[in-house]
Amino acid sequence: MKNIIIFQFFVLLGINTFANDSRTIYGSSVGIIDNENTNIIMETEVINITLFKEYYEIDVTFDFYNEGNDETVLLGFPIETVLLTYDNVNNEWKNLNFTNYINGNLIDNYTIKEEIVEVDRSYETKRIWYLREILFKGHEHTYSRVTYRVQYSEHGFFKAAGYIYGTGYNWKNSIGTMTINIKHSDDILIRSPALGRSLETGRFLLNLNLFKNNFTWIGNGEYRFVLNNIEPKLSDTITIGVEPFDIYGEYGNEFGDWAEGWCWNKILLYENDNEIRLYTKNQIRLFINFFYAFHGYNFKNQLYKNYFENFDRFMDVDSTKYIINEQFSEKDFNDIERKNLQYLLRIENMIP
């Protein structure tokens, strides 16, 4: 293999969301052709992932080039998600709004195959295949664009957006260039984002020393990774753990549940300056103000004052509510809090 990169944002055991156009066969069920006996190369794959509160959208464009004679391929695009089944939860597929364009022309004739992949206690894994026969003309490019929206996969208290690019492993050679664009607004928190994992600690890190040549901060809540010469395994995945974040409205305890690691006097949240946290400016500003609220700062901005007045609790047993301290001073911050504040302020200033 030329370059193996397992690209994962938050690994949730049992959660896979299949995607990526693949060469398939269809009999009583759908199967992926397990070889590279083709002259068709996937030169580029551009994956756009947009995260919303209730669902996420995928918009992906493939550039294929056929080095040989004409080939007709049964092109299969699978979408898979893990859904809840207990307590009369609605486990039906929401409208996927699946569309496919080949060389700019809308394809409106699919064979659709729905499968139940796995049922495990409270969860059910469903997969839908969109199958269509496509002619790849010899010595020409074929462009395929796929768009759809899908609900997040469920796993305990977490939700996950996913895209398994490994199902594109059976084209000729490697995937030339894969570009991943991720976009989200203030009302989504990306939970423990990572490129890779420390096997010793199990902690997921984004290490600029490893990925500084691949990562671009496009703007507020927008990020890009560009990877070259990918020879994926079937299970290679982009997975993003997310949760809704009520940053503007009435406090809904999302931040309290998420912030269990914010133990002010016990732990340094950001131990590694090379970690990049995929937050928006407003989210980071709220995190900064969290330190100030903990020490009773009297916010002039009514939005912040209302937010913290409705805050359930801080992660400290001695102070569970926001109480204004008229004697507030930044000298009240301890060393750990100062380091976190310095880091957050630097990240805030880095956002384009």
C-alpha positions in Angstrom: 0.0 0.0 0.0 1.2 3.5 -0.8 -0.2 5.3 2.1 -2.7 4.0 4.6 -4.5 6.6 6.7 -7.3 5.7 9.0 -9.2 9.0 9.3 -11.5 8.9 12.3 -13.1 11.8 14.3 -14.7 9.9 17.2 -14.7 6.1 17.2 -18.0 4.7 18.5 -18.0 0.9 18.8 -20.8 -0.6 16.7 -21.4 2.6 14.6 -20.7 2.5 10.9 -22.3 4.7 8.3 -21.6 3.3 4.9 -21.1 5.6 1.9 -18.9 5.9 -1.1 -19.8 4.7 -4.6 -18.6 1.1 -5.0 -18.6 -1.6 -7.7 -21.4 -4.0 -6.7 -23.3 -7.1 -7.7 -26.9 -7.8 -6.9 -28.6 -11.1 -6.5 -30.7 -12.0 -3.5 -28.6 -9.3 -1.7 -26.1 -6.6 -2.5 -22.4 -7.4 -2.5 -19.3 -5.4 -3.0 -16.9 -6.7 -5.7 -13.8 -7.8 -3.8 -11.1 -7.1 -6.4 -9.6 -4.4 -8.6 -10.2 -6.0 -11.9 -11.1 -2.7 -13.6 -9.4 0.0 -15.5 -11.4 2.7 -13.6 -9.5 5.0 -11.2 -11.0 7.2 -8.5 -8.8 10.2 -9.1 -10.5 12.6 -6.6 -13.2 12.4 -3.9 -14.5 15.6 -2.4 -16.7 15.0 0.7 -18.7 17.9 2.2 -20.3 17.2 5.6 -22.7 19.7 7.0 -23.9 19.1 10.6 -27.3 20.3 11.7 -29.1 19.7 15.1 -31.3 16.8 13.9 -29.5 15.4 10.9 -26.5 15.9 8.7 -26.0 16.3 5.0 -23.4 14.7 2.7 -22.5 16.2 -0.7 -19.7 14.2 -2.3 -18.2 14.4 -5.8 -16.1 11.7 -7.5 -13.9 12.1 -10.5 -13.3 8.8 -12.2 -11.0 8.1 -15.1 -11.2 5.0 -17.2 -7.8 4.0 -18.6 -9.1 1.2 -20.7 -12.2 0.3 -22.8 -15.8 1.1 -22.0 -17.1 -0.5 -18.8 -20.6 -0.7 -17.6 -20.7 -0.8 -13.8 -23.5 -1.5 -11.3 -22.7 1.4 -9.1 -23.9 1.0 -5.5 -24.1 3.7 -2.9 -25.0 2.4 0.6 -26.3 4.6 3.4 -26.2 3.0 6.9 -27.2 4.2 10.3 -27.9 2.9 13.8 -31.3 3.7 15.2 -33.0 3.3 18.5 -35.8 0.7 18.9 -36.9 0.9 22.5 -39.6 2.9 24.3 -41.6 3.2 21.0 -39.0 5.4 19.4 -39.8 6.1 15.8 -37.3 3.9 14.0 -38.4 4.8 10.4 -36.0 6.3 7.9 -36.5 10.0 7.4 -36.5 11.3 3.9 -33.0 10.9 2.7 -33.5 13.2 -0.3 -30.9 11.0 -2.2 -29.8 12.5 -5.6 -27.2 11.4 -8.0 -25.8 13.3 -11.0 -23.6 11.6 -13.6 -21.7 14.2 -15.7 -24.2 16.8 -14.5 -27.3 14.8 -15.5 -29.8 13.8 -12.9 -30.2 10.0 -12.5 -33.8 9.2 -11.7 -33.9 5.4 -12.0 -32.5 3.4 -9.1 -32.9 -0.1 -7.7 -33.3 0.5 -4.0 -32.5 -2.3 -1.5 -33.2 -1.9 2.2 -31.5 -4.3 4.6 -31.6 -4.9 8.4 -27.9 -5.4 9.1 -28.0 -6.0 12.9 -30.4 -5.9 15.8 -28.6 -5.6 19.2 -30.8 -5.0 22.2 -32.0 -1.4 21.9 -30.4 -0.7 18.5 -31.1 -1.6 15.0 -28.7 -1.1 12.1 -30.3 -0.3 8.8 -28.8 0.1 5.3 -30.2 1.3 2.1 -28.5 0.7 -1.2 -29.0 2.9 -4.2 -28.0 0.9 -7.3 -27.7 2.2 -10.9 -25.9 1.0 -14.0 -23.4 3.5 -15.3 -21.3 3.5 -18.4 -17.7 4.6 -17.9 -16.5 5.5 -21.3 -12.9 4.4 -22.2 -10.2 7.0 -21.8 -12.6 9.6 -20.4 -13.5 11.1 -17.1 -16.9 10.3 -15.4 -18.1 12.7 -12.7 -20.5 11.4 -10.1 -22.1 13.7 -7.5 -24.2 12.3 -4.7 -26.2 14.2 -2.1 -28.4 13.0 0.8 -29.3 13.8 4.4 -29.5 11.2 7.2 -30.3 11.2 10.9 -27.4 10.7 13.3 -26.5 7.2 14.4 -27.3 6.4 18.0 -24.9 5.0 20.6 -25.8 5.4 24.2 -25.7 9.0 25.1 -23.9 9.9 21.9 -24.8 10.6 18.3 -22.5 10.2 15.4 -22.3 11.4 11.8 -20.3 9.1 9.6 -19.0 8.3 6.1 -17.1 5.1 5.3 -14.8 5.9 2.4 -13.4 2.4 2.6 -16.2 1.1 0.4 -14.4 2.7 -2.5 -11.5 0.3 -2.1 -12.2 -1.8 -5.2 -11.4 0.7 -7.9 -8.1 0.5 -9.6 -5.1 1.7 -7.6 -5.5 4.2 -4.7 -7.9 7.1 -4.3 -5.7 9.9 -5.7 -6.8 12.8 -3.5 -9.5 12.9 -0.9 -10.8 16.2 0.4 -13.0 16.4 3.5 -14.9 19.6 4.2 -16.7 19.8 7.5 -19.1 22.6 8.5 -21.3 23.2 11.5 -23.0 26.1 13.3 -23.0 27.2 16.9 -25.8 24.8 17.9 -23.7 21.6 17.3 -20.8 20.5 19.5 -18.3 18.2 17.9 -17.4 15.8 20.7 -13.8 14.7 21.1 -12.8 15.2 17.5 -9.6 13.3 16.5 -7.3 12.2 13.8 -5.9 9.0 15.3 -5.7 7.6 18.8 -3.2 7.1 21.5 -3.4 3.3 22.1 -1.9 3.7 25.5 -4.4 6.1 26.9 -7.3 5.7 24.5 -7.5 9.5 24.2 -8.3 10.9 20.8 -6.0 13.7 19.6 -5.7 16.1 16.7 -2.0 16.5 16.4 -0.8 19.3 14.2 2.6 17.8 14.0 1.1 14.9 12.1 -1.5 16.7 10.1 -0.4 20.3 9.8 0.1 19.8 6.0 -3.4 18.3 5.7 -5.5 20.6 7.8 -6.9 24.0 6.8 -9.1 26.2 9.0 -11.4 27.6 6.4 -13.5 29.8 8.7 -15.7 29.9 11.7 -17.0 26.3 12.0 -15.5 25.2 8.7 -12.5 22.9 8.3 -10.8 21.0 5.5 -8.5 18.0 5.4 -6.7 16.9 2.2 -5.2 13.4 2.0 -3.4 11.9 -0.9 -2.9 8.4 -2.3 -5.3 6.6 0.0 -5.6 2.8 -0.3 -8.5 2.2 2.1 -9.6 -0.8 3.9 -13.3 -1.6 3.8 -14.0 -0.2 7.3 -12.0 3.0 7.0 -14.2 5.7 8.3 -14.8 9.4 8.9 -16.9 9.5 12.1 -17.9 12.6 14.0 -19.4 12.4 17.5 -21.9 15.3 17.9 -24.5 16.6 20.3 -26.9 19.5 20.1 -25.8 22.6 22.0 -28.3 25.2 23.2 -26.0 28.1 22.9 -28.6 30.8 22.4 -31.8 29.6 24.0 -32.8 28.5 27.5 -30.1 26.4 29.0 -30.9 22.7 28.4 -28.1 21.0 30.4 -26.2 20.0 27.2 -23.2 21.9 28.3 -23.3 20.6 31.9 -23.4 17.0 30.6 -20.7 17.6 28.1 -18.4 19.5 30.6 -17.7 16.7 33.0 -14.0 17.1 32.3 -14.1 20.8 33.3 -12.9 20.1 36.9 -11.4 23.5 37.6 -9.0 22.8 40.4 -8.1 19.3 39.4 -7.3 18.9 35.7 -5.8 20.9 32.8 -8.4 20.5 30.0 -5.9 21.3 27.3 -2.6 19.5 28.0 -1.3 19.6 24.4 -1.0 22.9 22.6 -1.1 21.0 19.3 -4.7 19.9 19.8 -7.1 21.7 17.5 -10.6 21.9 18.9 -13.3 22.2 16.2 -15.4 24.9 17.9 -17.0 28.1 16.6 -15.9 31.5 17.9 -19.2 31.8 19.9 -18.7 28.4 21.5 -15.1 29.2 22.5 -16.2 32.6 23.8 -18.8 30.9 25.9 -16.2 28.4 27.3 -13.9 31.4 28.2 -16.8 33.1 30.0 -17.5 29.8 31.8 -14.3 30.4 33.8 -15.4 34.0 34.6 -18.9 32.9 35.6 -17.4 30.3 37.9 -15.7 33.1 39.8 -18.8 35.3 39.8 -18.0 37.9 37.1 -20.9 40.3 36.6 -21.5 40.1 32.8 -22.5 43.3 31.1 -23.8 41.2 28.2 -27.3 40.1 29.2 -27.2 37.0 27.0 -24.3 35.6 29.1 -25.8 36.7 32.3 -29.1 34.9 31.5 -27.3 31.8 30.3 -25.3 31.3 33.5 -28.2 32.3 35.8 -30.0 29.3 34.3 -27.0 27.1 34.5 -27.7 24.0 36.5 -24.3 23.5 38.1 -20.6 24.0 37.8 -18.2 21.1 38.0 -17.1 22.0 41.6 -18.8 20.8 44.7 -18.3 24.2 46.5 -20.1 26.3 43.9 -23.1 24.9 42.1 -24.8 28.1 40.9 -23.8 31.4 39.3 -23.5 34.0 42.0 -22.3 37.5 41.2 -19.1 38.4 43.1 -18.8 42.2 43.2 -15.2 41.7 44.3 -14.3 39.7 41.2 -10.7 39.8 40.1 -8.8 37.9 37.4 -6.3 37.3 40.2 -8.8 34.7 41.5 -7.9 32.3 38.6 -5.6 29.5 39.6 -2.7 28.3 37.4 -4.8 25.6 35.6 -7.5 28.1 34.8 -5.1 30.6 33.5 -3.5 28.0 31.2 -6.9 27.0 29.8 -7.9 30.6 29.3 -4.6 31.4 27.5 -5.1 28.4 25.2 -8.8 29.2 24.5 -7.9 32.9 23.7 -5.2 31.8 21.4 -7.5 29.4 19.6 -10.2 32.1 19.4 -7.7 34.4 17.7 -6.6 31.7 15.3 -10.1 31.2 13.8 -10.2 32.9 10.3 
